[in-house]
Amino acid sequence: MLSVRRLKPAIFLLCLAPLGALLWRGFHQDLGANPLEYITHSTGDWTLRFLLLSLAVTPLRRITGRPELIRFRRMLGLFAFFYASLHLVTYLWFDKFFDVADIVKDVARRPFITAGMAAFLALAPLAATSTAGWIRRLGGRNWQRLHRLVYLAAAAGVVHYYWLVKSDIRRPVLYGAIAALLLLARVPVRRLRPAG
């Protein structure tokens, strides 16, 4: 079995692969009839995928008995924030041209945009406090409490996607089901003691 140190660079490159594929398609003018929509949906999909992957680390390390898997969680979470940032910048820049009044109006009147903004705002402090230095400053328990915002981010991200799609809800429902399973996997199961 490869060590975490050797696997990390390979996984880092794999995490960049969606961006590489997007740039390749853009360079070859292969982003479909609506490139803005393609980029927006692609970066949004990868945000949710990386969020779910980061949530999967804890149950996976319990199942496999490999506690060192925890070392990948921060990287996966930061990539979720990275793709969320690309998703947001695509909306702010190419869709709204940084028109603050129009953005505020859009957030207020379109529930799926509101949910998306909530997801991003939940992720931002997690990315900002992801270092060992911040764990020391906040204290382990407070840091853990803050990082439970990842559950809100995942839920808001799924709702954002579900409210966005008009007819084919299969993908957001699938993401929602996976998120629900990963959250349920965190519920402690108490062993029933026989009476008497």
MODELLER restraints for C-alpha pairs under 7 A, 6 or more apart:
rsr = mdl.restraints
at = mdl.atoms
rsr.add(forms.Gaussian(group=physical.xy_distance, feature=features.Distance(at['CA:15:A'], at['CA:79:A']), mean=6.97, stdev=0.5))
rsr.add(forms.Gaussian(group=physical.xy_distance, feature=features.Distance(at['CA:25:A'], at['CA:31:A']), mean=5.91, stdev=0.5))
rsr.add(forms.Gaussian(group=physical.xy_distance, feature=features.Distance(at['CA:31:A'], at['CA:38:A']), mean=6.16, stdev=0.5))
rsr.add(forms.Gaussian(group=physical.xy_distance, feature=features.Distance(at['CA:40:A'], at['CA:87:A']), mean=5.59, stdev=0.5))
rsr.add(forms.Gaussian(group=physical.xy_distance, feature=features.Distance(at['CA:40:A'], at['CA:90:A']), mean=6.33, stdev=0.5))
rsr.add(forms.Gaussian(group=physical.xy_distance, feature=features.Distance(at['CA:43:A'], at['CA:83:A']), mean=5.46, stdev=0.5))
rsr.add(forms.Gaussian(group=physical.xy_distance, feature=features.Distance(at['CA:43:A'], at['CA:84:A']), mean=6.76, stdev=0.5))
rsr.add(forms.Gaussian(group=physical.xy_distance, feature=features.Distance(at['CA:43:A'], at['CA:86:A']), mean=6.43, stdev=0.5))
rsr.add(forms.Gaussian(group=physical.xy_distance, feature=features.Distance(at['CA:43:A'], at['CA:87:A']), mean=5.10, stdev=0.5))
rsr.add(forms.Gaussian(group=physical.xy_distance, feature=features.Distance(at['CA:44:A'], at['CA:84:A']), mean=6.47, stdev=0.5))
rsr.add(forms.Gaussian(group=physical.xy_distance, feature=features.Distance(at['CA:44:A'], at['CA:87:A']), mean=5.69, stdev=0.5))
rsr.add(forms.Gaussian(group=physical.xy_distance, feature=features.Distance(at['CA:46:A'], at['CA:83:A']), mean=6.39, stdev=0.5))
rsr.add(forms.Gaussian(group=physical.xy_distance, feature=features.Distance(at['CA:47:A'], at['CA:80:A']), mean=4.61, stdev=0.5))
rsr.add(forms.Gaussian(group=physical.xy_distance, feature=features.Distance(at['CA:47:A'], at['CA:81:A']), mean=6.90, stdev=0.5))
rsr.add(forms.Gaussian(group=physical.xy_distance, feature=features.Distance(at['CA:47:A'], at['CA:83:A']), mean=5.09, stdev=0.5))
rsr.add(forms.Gaussian(group=physical.xy_distance, feature=features.Distance(at['CA:47:A'], at['CA:84:A']), mean=5.27, stdev=0.5))
rsr.add(forms.Gaussian(group=physical.xy_distance, feature=features.Distance(at['CA:48:A'], at['CA:80:A']), mean=6.97, stdev=0.5))
rsr.add(forms.Gaussian(group=physical.xy_distance, feature=features.Distance(at['CA:48:A'], at['CA:157:A']), mean=6.73, stdev=0.5))
rsr.add(forms.Gaussian(group=physical.xy_distance, feature=features.Distance(at['CA:50:A'], at['CA:76:A']), mean=5.80, stdev=0.5))
rsr.add(forms.Gaussian(group=physical.xy_distance, feature=features.Distance(at['CA:50:A'], at['CA:77:A']), mean=6.57, stdev=0.5))
rsr.add(forms.Gaussian(group=physical.xy_distance, feature=features.Distance(at['CA:50:A'], at['CA:79:A']), mean=6.52, stdev=0.5))
rsr.add(forms.Gaussian(group=physical.xy_distance, feature=features.Distance(at['CA:50:A'], at['CA:80:A']), mean=4.79, stdev=0.5))
rsr.add(forms.Gaussian(group=physical.xy_distance, feature=features.Distance(at['CA:51:A'], at['CA:77:A']), mean=6.07, stdev=0.5))
rsr.add(forms.Gaussian(group=physical.xy_distance, feature=features.Distance(at['CA:51:A'], at['CA:80:A']), mean=5.39, stdev=0.5))
rsr.add(forms.Gaussian(group=physical.xy_distance, feature=features.Distance(at['CA:51:A'], at['CA:154:A']), mean=6.57, stdev=0.5))
rsr.add(forms.Gaussian(group=physical.xy_distance, feature=features.Distance(at['CA:52:A'], at['CA:179:A']), mean=6.36, stdev=0.5))
rsr.add(forms.Gaussian(group=physical.xy_distance, feature=features.Distance(at['CA:53:A'], at['CA:76:A']), mean=6.74, stdev=0.5))
rsr.add(forms.Gaussian(group=physical.xy_distance, feature=features.Distance(at['CA:54:A'], at['CA:73:A']), mean=5.03, stdev=0.5))
rsr.add(forms.Gaussian(group=physical.xy_distance, feature=features.Distance(at['CA:54:A'], at['CA:76:A']), mean=5.23, stdev=0.5))
rsr.add(forms.Gaussian(group=physical.xy_distance, feature=features.Distance(at['CA:54:A'], at['CA:77:A']), mean=5.49, stdev=0.5))
rsr.add(forms.Gaussian(group=physical.xy_distance, feature=features.Distance(at['CA:55:A'], at['CA:182:A']), mean=6.45, stdev=0.5))
rsr.add(forms.Gaussian(group=physical.xy_distance, feature=features.Distance(at['CA:56:A'], at['CA:182:A']), mean=6.21, stdev=0.5))
rsr.add(forms.Gaussian(group=physical.xy_distance, feature=features.Distance(at['CA:57:A'], at['CA:69:A']), mean=6.58, stdev=0.5))
rsr.add(forms.Gaussian(group=physical.xy_distance, feature=features.Distance(at['CA:57:A'], at['CA:70:A']), mean=6.28, stdev=0.5))
rsr.add(forms.Gaussian(group=physical.xy_distance, feature=features.Distance(at['CA:57:A'], at['CA:73:A']), mean=6.10, stdev=0.5))
rsr.add(forms.Gaussian(group=physical.xy_distance, feature=features.Distance(at['CA:58:A'], at['CA:70:A']), mean=6.78, stdev=0.5))
rsr.add(forms.Gaussian(group=physical.xy_distance, feature=features.Distance(at['CA:59:A'], at['CA:185:A']), mean=6.33, stdev=0.5))
rsr.add(forms.Gaussian(group=physical.xy_distance, feature=features.Distance(at['CA:61:A'], at['CA:67:A']), mean=5.33, stdev=0.5))
rsr.add(forms.Gaussian(group=physical.xy_distance, feature=features.Distance(at['CA:61:A'], at['CA:69:A']), mean=5.86, stdev=0.5))
rsr.add(forms.Gaussian(group=physical.xy_distance, feature=features.Distance(at['CA:74:A'], at['CA:130:A']), mean=6.86, stdev=0.5))
rsr.add(forms.Gaussian(group=physical.xy_distance, feature=features.Distance(at['CA:78:A'], at['CA:127:A']), mean=5.98, stdev=0.5))
rsr.add(forms.Gaussian(group=physical.xy_distance, feature=features.Distance(at['CA:81:A'], at['CA:123:A']), mean=6.38, stdev=0.5))
rsr.add(forms.Gaussian(group=physical.xy_distance, feature=features.Distance(at['CA:81:A'], at['CA:127:A']), mean=6.72, stdev=0.5))
rsr.add(forms.Gaussian(group=physical.xy_distance, feature=features.Distance(at['CA:84:A'], at['CA:120:A']), mean=6.74, stdev=0.5))
rsr.add(forms.Gaussian(group=physical.xy_distance, feature=features.Distance(at['CA:92:A'], at['CA:98:A']), mean=5.25, stdev=0.5))
rsr.add(forms.Gaussian(group=physical.xy_distance, feature=features.Distance(at['CA:96:A'], at['CA:103:A']), mean=6.74, stdev=0.5))
rsr.add(forms.Gaussian(group=physical.xy_distance, feature=features.Distance(at['CA:106:A'], at['CA:113:A']), mean=7.00, stdev=0.5))
rsr.add(forms.Gaussian(group=physical.xy_distance, feature=features.Distance(at['CA:107:A'], at['CA:113:A']), mean=5.27, stdev=0.5))
rsr.add(forms.Gaussian(group=physical.xy_distance, feature=features.Distance(at['CA:107:A'], at['CA:114:A']), mean=4.92, stdev=0.5))
rsr.add(forms.Gaussian(group=physical.xy_distance, feature=features.Distance(at['CA:108:A'], at['CA:114:A']), mean=6.70, stdev=0.5))
rsr.add(forms.Gaussian(group=physical.xy_distance, feature=features.Distance(at['CA:112:A'], at['CA:160:A']), mean=4.59, stdev=0.5))
rsr.add(forms.Gaussian(group=physical.xy_distance, feature=features.Distance(at['CA:112:A'], at['CA:163:A']), mean=5.24, stdev=0.5))
rsr.add(forms.Gaussian(group=physical.xy_distance, feature=features.Distance(at['CA:112:A'], at['CA:164:A']), mean=5.71, stdev=0.5))
rsr.add(forms.Gaussian(group=physical.xy_distance, feature=features.Distance(at['CA:113:A'], at['CA:160:A']), mean=6.75, stdev=0.5))
rsr.add(forms.Gaussian(group=physical.xy_distance, feature=features.Distance(at['CA:115:A'], at['CA:156:A']), mean=5.33, stdev=0.5))
rsr.add(forms.Gaussian(group=physical.xy_distance, feature=features.Distance(at['CA:115:A'], at['CA:157:A']), mean=6.82, stdev=0.5))
rsr.add(forms.Gaussian(group=physical.xy_distance, feature=features.Distance(at['CA:115:A'], at['CA:159:A']), mean=6.57, stdev=0.5))
rsr.add(forms.Gaussian(group=physical.xy_distance, feature=features.Distance(at['CA:115:A'], at['CA:160:A']), mean=5.00, stdev=0.5))
rsr.add(forms.Gaussian(group=physical.xy_distance, feature=features.Distance(at['CA:116:A'], at['CA:156:A']), mean=6.47, stdev=0.5))
rsr.add(forms.Gaussian(group=physical.xy_distance, feature=features.Distance(at['CA:116:A'], at['CA:157:A']), mean=5.88, stdev=0.5))
rsr.add(forms.Gaussian(group=physical.xy_distance, feature=features.Distance(at['CA:116:A'], at['CA:160:A']), mean=5.14, stdev=0.5))
rsr.add(forms.Gaussian(group=physical.xy_distance, feature=features.Distance(at['CA:118:A'], at['CA:156:A']), mean=6.53, stdev=0.5))
rsr.add(forms.Gaussian(group=physical.xy_distance, feature=features.Distance(at['CA:119:A'], at['CA:152:A']), mean=6.92, stdev=0.5))
rsr.add(forms.Gaussian(group=physical.xy_distance, feature=features.Distance(at['CA:119:A'], at['CA:153:A']), mean=4.20, stdev=0.5))
rsr.add(forms.Gaussian(group=physical.xy_distance, feature=features.Distance(at['CA:119:A'], at['CA:154:A']), mean=6.99, stdev=0.5))
rsr.add(forms.Gaussian(group=physical.xy_distance, feature=features.Distance(at['CA:119:A'], at['CA:156:A']), mean=5.09, stdev=0.5))
rsr.add(forms.Gaussian(group=physical.xy_distance, feature=features.Distance(at['CA:119:A'], at['CA:157:A']), mean=5.52, stdev=0.5))
rsr.add(forms.Gaussian(group=physical.xy_distance, feature=features.Distance(at['CA:120:A'], at['CA:153:A']), mean=6.92, stdev=0.5))
rsr.add(forms.Gaussian(group=physical.xy_distance, feature=features.Distance(at['CA:122:A'], at['CA:149:A']), mean=5.72, stdev=0.5))
rsr.add(forms.Gaussian(group=physical.xy_distance, feature=features.Distance(at['CA:122:A'], at['CA:150:A']), mean=6.84, stdev=0.5))
rsr.add(forms.Gaussian(group=physical.xy_distance, feature=features.Distance(at['CA:122:A'], at['CA:152:A']), mean=6.80, stdev=0.5))
rsr.add(forms.Gaussian(group=physical.xy_distance, feature=features.Distance(at['CA:122:A'], at['CA:153:A']), mean=5.39, stdev=0.5))
rsr.add(forms.Gaussian(group=physical.xy_distance, feature=features.Distance(at['CA:123:A'], at['CA:150:A']), mean=6.51, stdev=0.5))
rsr.add(forms.Gaussian(group=physical.xy_distance, feature=features.Distance(at['CA:123:A'], at['CA:153:A']), mean=6.13, stdev=0.5))
rsr.add(forms.Gaussian(group=physical.xy_distance, feature=features.Distance(at['CA:126:A'], at['CA:147:A']), mean=5.89, stdev=0.5))
rsr.add(forms.Gaussian(group=physical.xy_distance, feature=features.Distance(at['CA:135:A'], at['CA:143:A']), mean=5.81, stdev=0.5))
rsr.add(forms.Gaussian(group=physical.xy_distance, feature=features.Distance(at['CA:158:A'], at['CA:172:A']), mean=5.95, stdev=0.5))
rsr.add(forms.Gaussian(group=physical.xy_distance, feature=features.Distance(at['CA:158:A'], at['CA:175:A']), mean=6.62, stdev=0.5))
rsr.add(forms.Gaussian(group=physical.xy_distance, feature=features.Distance(at['CA:158:A'], at['CA:176:A']), mean=5.76, stdev=0.5))
rsr.add(forms.Gaussian(group=physical.xy_distance, feature=features.Distance(at['CA:161:A'], at['CA:172:A']), mean=5.81, stdev=0.5))
rsr.add(forms.Gaussian(group=physical.xy_distance, feature=features.Distance(at['CA:162:A'], at['CA:169:A']), mean=6.38, stdev=0.5))
rsr.add(forms.Gaussian(group=physical.xy_distance, feature=features.Distance(at['CA:162:A'], at['CA:172:A']), mean=5.26, stdev=0.5))
